[in-house]
Amino acid sequence: MNHHILIDTKQKVFYDEVRFWNRSESFKKVINENLQIDTCVKRAITESDLLIVSLGSVEIWSKSEHVMNRLPKNQFFNPEIKNVYLSSDDILNFSKEIMRIVHLINPGIKIQFSIPYVLLKASEKFQNLHLATTENYRIIKDAIMELGYDYYFPEYELFKYYVEKNNHPFQEDGRHPSV
């Protein structure tokens, strides 16, 4: 896997752009941690008979042709950062590519896709984040249903039902269920 290692100049640490929790004052330590994670992921795919892939958001950000995994802190109104909206077809194509790559590693593995029950943190398209989250869910689910119902794991519905039925509050961030 190709990793982009960035530098947080304020905290004086290196970190992986995708695995942003992988942080260290040592560049080499971040690289080694990524290699260990990659090895574990490959082993898990090789030894498993089921892989559930949780898809995130259809709204992503880019800066100078570089797609970002998440919006950098305090950069929501930065004019250099552009919002990119993925369509159902984009999600479908990404899902097919994930399936192709995973089946190269383990041809017999069953793959299902899920949608996390997490309120989006920001949206350029919608002021109401509940509306943005619902639209995000609809686009991703439409793509998964193109693959067929057997490819869908109902993570969103299970969490939504559980949270609403038990009147469960969200965590302090207001986005993640506290279950």
C-alpha positions in Angstrom: 0.0 0.0 0.0 1.3 3.5 -0.8 1.3 5.7 2.2 1.6 9.5 2.3 3.5 10.5 5.5 2.8 14.1 6.5 4.4 16.3 9.1 2.3 18.1 11.8 4.6 21.1 12.3 2.7 22.4 15.4 3.0 19.1 17.2 6.3 18.2 15.5 5.3 14.7 14.6 5.0 12.6 11.5 1.7 10.9 10.7 0.1 8.8 8.0 -2.5 10.7 6.0 -5.0 7.8 6.0 -4.1 6.2 9.3 -4.0 9.6 11.0 -3.8 7.9 14.5 -0.4 6.5 13.4 1.8 9.4 14.8 5.3 9.6 16.0 8.3 11.9 16.3 10.1 9.2 14.2 9.4 9.0 10.4 10.8 5.4 10.5 8.4 4.4 13.4 5.4 5.5 11.4 6.6 3.5 8.3 7.2 0.4 10.4 3.8 0.7 12.1 2.2 0.9 8.6 4.1 -2.2 7.5 2.9 -4.1 10.6 -0.7 -3.0 10.0 -0.5 -4.0 6.3 0.8 -7.4 7.2 -2.1 -7.9 9.7 -4.7 -6.8 7.1 -3.3 -9.2 4.4 -3.2 -12.1 6.9 -6.8 -11.3 8.1 -8.0 -11.3 4.4 -6.1 -14.5 3.7 -7.4 -16.4 6.7 -11.1 -15.1 6.7 -14.1 -16.3 5.0 -16.0 -13.0 5.4 -14.9 -9.4 5.0 -17.2 -6.6 6.0 -16.1 -3.3 4.4 -17.6 -0.2 6.1 -18.0 2.6 3.5 -17.8 6.2 4.8 -18.8 9.4 3.1 -19.7 10.4 -0.5 -18.4 13.9 0.3 -14.6 14.1 0.2 -12.1 16.9 -0.2 -9.2 17.6 -2.5 -6.4 20.1 -2.8 -4.4 20.5 -5.9 -5.6 17.1 -7.3 -4.7 15.4 -4.1 -7.7 13.6 -2.4 -7.8 13.9 1.3 -9.2 11.3 3.7 -10.5 14.0 6.0 -10.9 17.7 6.1 -7.9 19.3 7.9 -8.8 21.1 11.1 -10.0 24.7 10.7 -9.8 24.3 6.9 -13.6 24.2 6.0 -13.5 27.6 4.4 -10.1 27.3 2.7 -10.7 28.2 -0.9 -7.8 25.8 -2.1 -9.8 22.9 -0.7 -12.6 21.7 -3.0 -15.4 19.4 -2.2 -15.8 16.3 -4.3 -19.1 14.4 -4.4 -19.0 10.8 -5.3 -22.0 9.4 -7.2 -23.6 6.0 -6.7 -21.7 4.9 -9.8 -18.4 6.0 -8.2 -19.1 4.1 -5.1 -20.2 1.1 -7.1 -16.9 1.2 -9.1 -14.8 1.5 -5.9 -16.7 -1.4 -4.4 -16.1 -3.6 -7.5 -12.4 -2.6 -7.3 -12.2 -3.5 -3.6 -13.8 -6.9 -4.5 -11.4 -7.5 -7.3 -8.3 -6.8 -5.2 -9.5 -8.8 -2.2 -10.4 -11.7 -4.4 -6.8 -11.7 -5.7 -5.7 -12.3 -2.2 -8.5 -14.7 -1.2 -10.7 -15.9 -4.1 -13.1 -17.7 -1.7 -13.8 -14.8 0.7 -17.4 -13.4 0.9 -17.5 -9.6 0.9 -20.3 -7.5 2.3 -20.4 -3.7 2.5 -21.9 -1.6 5.3 -22.6 2.0 6.1 -21.7 3.3 9.5 -24.3 5.0 11.6 -22.3 8.1 12.3 -23.5 11.7 11.8 -21.3 13.5 9.2 -19.1 16.1 10.8 -19.3 18.7 8.0 -21.0 19.1 4.7 -20.6 21.8 2.1 -23.8 20.7 0.3 -26.2 20.6 3.3 -26.4 22.9 6.3 -28.4 20.2 8.2 -26.0 17.4 9.0 -28.9 14.9 9.6 -30.0 15.6 6.0 -26.4 15.3 4.7 -26.1 11.9 6.6 -29.3 10.6 5.2 -28.4 11.6 1.6 -24.9 10.0 2.1 -26.6 6.8 3.3 -29.0 6.7 0.3 -26.2 7.2 -2.3 -24.0 4.5 -0.8 -26.9 2.0 -0.3 -28.0 2.5 -3.9 -24.5 1.5 -5.0 -24.4 -1.6 -2.8 -27.8 -2.7 -4.0 -26.5 -2.6 -7.6 -24.2 -5.4 -6.5 -27.1 -7.3 -4.9 -28.7 -7.6 -1.5 -26.2 -10.4 -0.5 -23.5 -7.8 -0.5 -25.2 -5.6 2.1 -24.5 -5.8 5.8 -27.2 -3.6 7.6 -24.8 -1.9 10.1 -26.6 1.5 9.7 -30.1 0.0 10.3 -28.9 -2.1 13.3 -27.3 0.8 15.1 -30.2 3.2 14.2 -32.7 0.7 15.6 -30.7 0.1 18.7 -30.0 3.7 19.4 -33.6 4.8 18.9 -35.2 1.8 20.6 -33.1 2.2 23.7 -33.0 6.0 23.6 -29.2 5.8 23.7 -27.4 9.1 23.7 -24.5 9.9 21.4 -20.9 10.3 22.6 -19.7 13.8 23.5 -18.8 14.4 19.8 -22.5 14.3 19.0 -21.8 11.9 16.0 -21.0 8.4 17.4 -23.6 6.3 19.3 -22.5 5.6 22.8 -23.0 1.8 22.7 
